[in-house]
Amino acid sequence: MENRCMTVKCKVDSCAYWDEGNICGADGIEVDNSLGMNLGDASMEIGRLGEGEQEAHTSDETCCKTYKPKNQ
């Protein structure tokens, strides 16, 4: 696979990789869709997390396995 360069938008501001403008600063990301499958609520949009309703504290609380808490 060829190397690709892209901007990744992310609103999980409790992540160490989050940067101004909702930009992910990680060198690479791993995303998983298992969060939505485990909630039992097919109508929930994953994007609602981190919009003031609740903050993520672990990667399991996001679909991003790259997540690392800011304070660690």
Secondary structure, 3 states (H helix, E strand, C coil): CCCCCCCCECCCCCECCEECCCEECCCCCCECCHHHHHHCCCCCCHHHCCCCCCCCCCHHHCCECCCCECCC
